[in-house]
Amino acid sequence: MTTAACGNGVASRGPAAADARVDAALNYMYRTVPGTEELSRKAAGVLVMPLITKAGFGVGGSYGRGALRINDVTVDYYSATQATLGLQIGAQQYAHALFFMTPEALREFRRSPGWAVGADVEYVVSNRGNNLGVETTTVLDPVIAVVFGQSGLLAGATIEGTKYNRIIP
């Protein structure tokens, strides 16, 4: 877990630095993953994790920090951690956004002392640079996850099992 956190100090210069990284991640996502800007406008809130560092050699983990935005305003800062066990070797960095599509889902996330991603999160992926795989059934899901900006030598960026905790930057 310590290795996964290397070079991932979003809070190193306080909230202004964290917000700047979130802005950059959102702009990148809007440019490279069509449909996300519209999805953002429909969401009750968006949690943006601009940099997740994941590493593993049998046992692994990931760590990152980001911000929750409601109506394009940062309301809280969060950390994301994940521990993994299994056949894995390498390191990877990526970003992700969680779109809370209902006020209830957003309220549950904010009230939880440590919210974990489970099977109730719908993943959408870019369809060959066209639009997101957002259909009527997807839009009805309470939480939609978009993983983007992957780089590194570890196959598969997933956020299932990731735990989010509110932090003070």
Buried (B, 14 or more C-beta within 10 A) or exposed (E): EEBBBEEBEBBEEEBEBBBEBBBBBBEBBBEEBBBBEEBBEEBBBBBBBBBBBBBBEEEBBBBBBBBBBBEEEBEBBBBBBBBBEEEBEEBBBBBBBBBBBBEEBBEBBBEEEEBEBEEEBBBBEBEEEEBBEBEEEBBEBBBBBBBBBBEBEBEEBBBEEBBBEBBEB
